[in-house]
């Protein structure tokens, strides 16, 4: 017997199937809008149907940009189905499996978005009860959404349903679930985002119950500034946790700002967007060929521009990148009639934000916090230790990008400041700590545009042509001075002829060229002393996030 399908929708592909139903990606025939349709199994019993209807009614009461929207509840003689917003993204579970631990700002961004979504549910008396990474979808704009209210209940309901790794102690004890139950699960997921592993892990359900009930909270693996969030959110006694998700958001904001500065969320959104875009080939709409362009972190753009301080290095290769799908108005489904929330007028195709192009097969994308570059796959980027301004503000990171080529020397014995990679082909992407070092408590020359870039306060300088022989270098003359493209922005470009110094003040060694791209407002310097092939063209195509 053929499976029942709702009329007025064209099924594109199946997204998943299990005991609670079948989920498909479909297009609304009149408008072309993409939707996700969840069909209840035909053989479902009365209890399953009641639970399915309850999910629709509960979801229909929740209005939040951080919760997948309900469009219709459809019931008839052939079956029951829910029509929902199709989110073009990937699950947080997939992001963590691919990238491991997230940057602290990105983990905080996930927690904040989830808490806002849960707060909207709590405001209408709904407890999710099954918050976990698989139920958080991260689209290309980096702003997560909650899905699957399949076992959600009115606050105060008693049940042991949930996912064991994230269940609060009261769930294990079959006590009533409340907003603090969701706060506990969200904090467990935050812990996993920031550490790369779950707070408690065991193959045995009874062992997990004991851990969640009595084991110490393993907060030592979390950055010190964020430990109070973990210890509060995962308190064994629900009364010791924040009273609800909305209250916890305020505490999160305070600690995030104190630890990472006022721009913490902008950096977090960029990092999360980059992590999602790296997996865009498996986005449901993208995989189905719906839409035409690539969006590299649209939400990050909205969140504001930043500096090289920010997200970690994440690479994306191949595949289409993301589609930012904007759905239509949500509706509240009550009773057993069809509630139509899809457009009935002019066709409304997915809105596509086109801000980047897919890297060629031999390229990959490297994220530098404020911007990304499509570079050869053989290039490798390493992020420096974070720097924090003494007076507060965004964390500053810098990056070294190693490129193929012959090294010209080895570190001098007993010199802790020179590493092997300094003697090999590379270029540097430097942040605010190199532009205003005094603000970061660093003893270093402040970069000045009228001079070549110098990494320290002394005359030490690696000589790329023969770094094993010459201990420093100095400038001979300015070769070029102009404004050049750096993505959609303009950079001050300087090209200096440098000469190596063997001993004493005289410049007697081989010559080389230092190229500097300086963006004063963005507080970014790119320095290349190894004549990196194609770098100027790559920087001209930079994508600002």
Residue pairs with C-beta under 8 A, 6 or more apart in sequence:
3 22
3 39
3 42
4 39
4 42
4 78
4 79
5 11
6 26
6 37
6 74
6 81
6 83
8 28
8 29
8 30
9 26
9 27
9 28
9 29
9 35
9 37
9 83
10 26
10 27
10 29
11 24
11 25
11 26
11 37
12 24
12 25
12 26
12 27
12 34
12 288
12 290
13 24
13 25
13 284
13 287
13 288
14 22
14 23
14 24
14 25
15 23
15 24
15 25
15 36
15 284
16 22
16 23
17 23
19 41
20 41
20 48
20 52
20 150
21 38
21 39
21 40
21 41
21 44
21 52
22 38
22 39
22 41
23 36
23 37
23 38
23 39
24 36
24 37
24 39
25 34
25 35
25 36
25 86
25 284
25 285
25 288
26 34
26 35
26 36
26 37
27 33
27 34
27 35
27 290
28 34
28 35
28 342
28 343
30 342
30 343
30 344
30 347
31 328
31 342
31 343
31 344
31 346
31 347
31 348
31 349
32 347
32 348
32 349
32 350
33 327
33 328
33 342
33 343
33 348
33 349
33 350
34 86
34 88
34 285
34 290
34 325
34 350
35 71
35 83
35 84
35 85
35 86
35 342
36 68
36 83
36 84
36 85
36 86
36 87
36 284
37 81
37 82
37 83
37 84
38 81
38 82
38 84
39 79
39 80
39 81
40 48
40 49
40 52
40 79
40 80
40 81
41 48
42 79
44 52
44 80
49 80
51 150
51 151
52 80
52 82
53 73
53 75
53 80
53 336
54 152
54 153
55 82
55 149
55 150
55 152
56 70
56 73
56 82
56 333
57 73
57 333
57 334
58 121
58 124
58 126
58 149
58 152
58 153
58 154
59 67
59 68
59 70
59 82
59 84
59 149
59 152
59 333
60 70
60 73
60 330
60 331
60 332
60 333
60 334
60 339
61 124
61 126
61 332
62 117
62 120
62 121
62 124
62 126
62 149
63 69
63 120
63 330
64 116
64 117
64 119
64 120
64 121
65 116
65 143
65 145
66 113
66 114
66 116
66 117
66 120
66 143
66 144
66 145
66 146
67 117
67 120
67 121
67 145
67 146
68 84
68 85
68 87
68 137
68 145
68 146
68 147
69 84
69 85
69 327
69 330
69 341
70 82
70 83
70 84
70 85
70 330
70 331
70 332
70 333
70 341
71 83
71 84
71 85
71 327
71 328
71 330
71 331
71 339
71 340
71 341
71 342
72 81
72 82
72 83
72 331
72 333
72 338
72 339
72 340
72 341
72 342
73 80
73 81
73 82
73 83
73 333
73 336
73 337
73 338
73 339
74 80
74 81
74 82
74 83
74 338
75 336
75 337
75 338
82 333
83 342
84 147
85 145
85 327
85 330
86 284
86 285
86 325
86 327
87 137
87 139
87 145
87 147
87 325
88 139
88 140
88 283
88 284
88 285
88 286
88 291
88 322
88 323
88 324
88 325
88 350
89 137
89 138
89 139
89 140
89 145
89 276
89 283
89 322
90 137
90 138
90 276
90 279
90 280
90 282
90 283
91 133
91 134
91 135
91 136
91 137
91 138
92 110
92 133
92 134
92 136
92 137
92 138
92 144
92 189
92 193
93 132
93 133
93 134
93 136
94 279
94 282
95 102
95 133
95 138
95 272
95 275
95 276
95 279
96 102
96 133
96 192
96 193
96 196
98 275
98 278
98 279
99 275
99 278
99 314
100 196
101 107
101 193
101 194
101 195
101 196
102 110
102 193
102 194
102 271
102 272
102 275
102 312
103 267
103 268
103 271
103 310
103 311
103 312
104 194
104 223
104 226
104 259
104 260
105 256
105 260
105 264
105 265
105 267
105 268
105 271
105 310
105 311
106 193
106 267
106 268
106 271
106 272
106 275
106 311
107 190
107 193
107 194
107 268
108 190
108 226
108 252
108 256
108 260
108 264
108 265
108 268
109 142
109 144
109 265
109 268
109 269
109 271
109 272
110 136
110 138
110 144
110 189
110 190
110 193
110 272
111 186
111 187
111 189
111 190
111 193
111 229
111 252
112 249
112 252
112 253
112 256
112 265
113 143
113 144
113 145
114 131
114 136
114 144
114 146
114 186
114 189
114 245
115 183
115 186
115 245
115 246
115 248
115 249
115 252
116 245
116 249
117 144
117 145
117 146
118 128
118 131
118 146
118 179
118 182
118 183
118 186
118 245
119 244
119 245
119 246
119 249
121 127
121 128
121 146
121 149
121 152
121 182
122 155
122 179
122 182
122 244
122 245
122 246
123 246
125 154
125 155
126 149
126 152
126 153
126 154
126 155
127 152
127 153
127 154
127 155
127 157
127 177
127 178
127 179
127 181
127 182
128 135
128 146
128 149
128 152
128 182
128 185
129 151
129 152
129 153
129 159
129 161
129 162
129 171
129 177
129 181
129 182
130 148
130 150
130 151
130 152
130 161
130 162
130 163
130 185
131 146
131 166
131 182
131 185
131 186
131 189
132 163
132 165
132 166
132 185
132 189
133 189
133 192
134 148
135 146
135 147
135 148
136 144
136 145
136 146
136 147
136 189
137 144
137 145
137 146
137 147
138 144
138 272
138 275
138 276
139 145
139 276
139 283
139 299
139 322
139 324
139 325
140 273
140 276
140 277
140 280
140 283
140 295
140 296
140 297
140 298
140 299
140 321
140 322
140 323
140 324
140 353
141 269
141 273
141 295
141 297
141 298
141 299
141 300
141 302
141 322
141 324
141 353
142 268
142 269
142 270
142 271
142 272
142 273
142 274
142 276
142 297
142 299
142 300
142 303
143 269
143 272
143 299
144 272
151 159
151 161
151 162
153 159
153 177
155 176
155 177
155 178
155 179
156 176
156 177
156 178
157 176
157 177
158 174
158 175
158 176
158 177
159 171
159 174
159 177
160 167
160 171
160 172
160 174
161 171
162 171
162 185
164 205
164 208
164 209
165 188
165 198
165 200
165 201
165 208
166 184
166 185
166 188
166 189
167 185
167 208
167 212
168 177
168 180
168 181
168 184
168 185
168 212
168 238
169 184
169 212
169 213
169 236
169 237
169 238
170 176
170 177
170 178
170 180
170 181
170 238
171 177
171 181
172 209
172 212
172 213
173 213
178 238
179 243
179 244
179 245
180 238
180 239
180 241
180 242
180 243
180 244
181 238
182 245
183 233
183 241
183 242
183 244
183 245
183 248
184 233
184 234
184 235
184 238
184 241
186 233
186 245
186 248
187 229
187 230
187 232
187 233
187 234
188 198
188 199
188 234
190 229
190 230
190 233
191 198
191 199
191 218
191 221
191 222
191 230
191 234
192 198
192 199
194 222
194 223
194 226
195 221
195 222
197 221
199 217
199 218
199 230
199 234
200 208
200 211
200 212
200 215
200 218
201 208
202 208
202 211
213 236
214 236
217 230
217 231
217 234
217 235
219 227
219 230
219 231
220 227
222 230
223 259
225 255
225 258
225 259
226 255
226 259
228 251
228 255
229 248
229 251
229 252
229 255
232 240
232 241
232 242
232 248
232 251
233 241
233 242
233 248
234 241
235 241
241 248
242 248
242 251
256 264
256 265
257 264
260 267
260 394
260 395
261 389
261 392
261 393
261 394
261 395
262 393
262 394
263 304
263 306
263 393
263 394
264 394
265 303
266 300
266 303
266 304
266 306
266 310
267 306
267 309
267 310
267 311
267 369
267 394
267 395
268 311
269 297
269 299
269 300
269 303
270 297
270 300
270 303
270 306
270 310
270 311
270 367
270 369
270 370
270 545
271 310
271 311
271 312
271 314
271 367
271 369
273 296
273 297
273 298
273 299
273 300
273 545
274 296
274 297
274 300
274 311
274 314
274 316
274 367
274 372
274 545
275 314
276 322
277 295
277 296
277 297
277 316
277 321
277 322
277 365
278 314
278 315
278 316
278 317
278 365
279 316
280 286
280 294
280 316
280 319
280 320
280 321
280 322
281 287
281 318
281 319
281 320
282 319
283 322
283 323
285 291
285 323
285 325
285 350
286 319
286 320
286 321
286 322
286 323
290 323
290 350
291 323
291 325
291 350
291 352
292 352
292 354
293 323
293 352
293 353
293 354
294 320
294 321
294 322
294 323
294 354
294 355
294 356
294 357
294 358
295 321
295 322
295 323
295 324
295 352
295 353
295 354
295 355
295 356
296 321
296 322
296 355
296 356
296 365
296 372
296 543
296 545
297 355
297 545
298 324
298 353
298 355
299 324
300 545
301 355
301 544
301 545
305 370
305 522
305 544
306 369
306 370
306 394
306 522
306 545
307 369
307 370
307 394
307 396
307 431
307 432
307 522
307 523
307 524
308 368
308 369
308 370
308 396
308 397
308 398
308 399
308 429
308 430
308 431
308 432
308 522
308 523
308 524
309 369
309 370
309 386
309 387
309 394
309 395
309 396
309 397
309 431
309 432
309 523
310 369
310 370
310 394
310 395
310 397
311 367
311 369
312 367
312 383
313 366
313 367
313 368
313 381
313 382
313 383
313 399
314 366
314 367
315 364
315 365
315 366
315 367
316 359
316 364
316 365
317 359
317 363
317 364
317 365
317 377
318 358
318 359
318 361
319 358
320 358
321 356
321 358
323 350
323 352
323 353
324 351
324 352
324 353
325 350
325 351
326 350
326 351
328 341
328 342
328 343
328 348
329 341
330 341
331 339
331 340
331 341
332 339
333 339
355 543
356 372
356 543
359 365
359 374
360 374
362 376
362 377
363 374
363 375
363 376
363 377
364 374
364 375
364 376
364 377
364 379
365 372
365 373
365 374
365 375
366 372
366 373
366 375
366 379
366 381
366 401
367 545
368 381
368 399
368 429
369 397
369 431
369 545
370 522
370 524
370 544
370 545
371 487
371 524
371 542
371 543
371 544
371 545
372 542
372 543
372 545
373 538
373 539
373 541
373 542
373 543
374 538
374 541
374 543
375 401
375 538
376 403
376 534
378 403
378 404
379 401
379 402
379 403
379 404
380 401
380 402
381 399
381 400
381 401
381 402
382 399
382 400
382 401
382 402
382 421
383 397
383 398
383 399
384 397
384 398
384 399
384 400
386 395
386 396
386 397
387 395
387 396
387 397
387 431
387 432
387 433
387 440
387 442
388 395
388 396
388 440
389 396
389 432
389 439
389 440
390 439
390 440
390 441
391 439
393 439
394 432
396 431
396 432
396 433
396 440
397 431
398 428
398 429
398 430
398 431
398 433
398 434
399 428
399 429
399 430
400 421
400 426
400 427
400 428
401 426
401 427
401 428
401 429
402 421
402 424
402 425
402 426
403 425
403 426
403 427
403 530
403 532
403 533
404 425
405 424
405 425
405 530
406 424
406 425
407 420
407 423
407 424
407 425
408 423
408 424
408 464
408 465
408 466
408 467
408 468
409 423
409 462
409 466
409 467
409 468
409 469
410 420
410 423
410 468
411 418
411 419
411 420
411 422
411 423
412 418
412 471
417 456
417 460
418 462
422 462
422 467
423 462
423 467
423 468
425 464
425 530
425 532
426 530
426 532
427 526
427 527
427 528
427 529
427 530
427 532
427 535
428 525
428 526
428 527
428 528
429 524
429 525
429 526
430 524
430 525
430 526
430 527
431 523
431 524
432 439
432 440
432 523
433 440
433 442
434 444
434 447
434 525
435 446
435 447
435 520
435 523
435 525
436 446
436 523
437 443
437 444
437 445
437 446
438 446
443 457
444 455
444 456
444 457
445 454
445 456
445 457
447 453
447 518
447 525
449 492
449 494
449 518
449 520
451 475
452 475
452 494
452 496
452 498
452 514
452 516
453 514
453 516
453 525
453 527
454 461
455 461
459 472
459 474
459 501
460 471
460 472
461 472
461 473
461 474
462 473
462 529
463 469
463 470
463 471
463 472
463 473
463 500
463 501
463 509
463 510
463 512
464 512
464 529
464 530
465 500
465 509
465 510
465 511
465 512
466 500
466 509
466 510
469 500
469 502
469 509
470 500
470 501
470 502
470 509
470 510
471 501
471 502
471 503
472 500
472 501
473 498
473 499
473 500
473 501
473 507
473 509
473 512
474 498
474 499
474 501
474 507
475 496
475 497
475 498
475 499
475 514
476 496
476 497
476 498
476 499
476 507
476 511
477 496
477 497
478 494
478 495
478 496
478 497
479 495
479 496
479 497
479 513
480 493
480 494
480 495
481 493
481 494
481 495
482 493
483 490
483 491
483 492
483 493
484 490
484 491
484 493
484 517
484 536
484 539
484 540
485 491
485 539
485 540
486 517
486 519
486 539
486 540
486 542
487 539
487 540
487 541
487 542
487 543
487 544
488 544
489 519
489 522
489 544
490 519
491 517
491 518
491 519
491 526
491 539
492 516
492 517
492 518
492 519
492 520
493 515
493 516
493 517
493 518
494 515
494 516
494 518
495 513
495 514
495 515
495 516
496 513
496 514
496 515
496 516
497 511
497 513
498 511
498 512
498 513
498 514
498 529
499 507
499 508
499 509
499 510
499 511
499 512
500 507
500 508
500 509
500 510
500 511
500 512
501 507
501 508
501 509
502 508
502 509
512 529
512 531
513 529
513 531
514 527
514 528
514 529
515 527
515 528
515 529
515 531
515 535
515 536
516 525
516 526
516 527
516 528
517 524
517 525
517 526
517 539
518 524
518 525
519 525
526 539
528 535
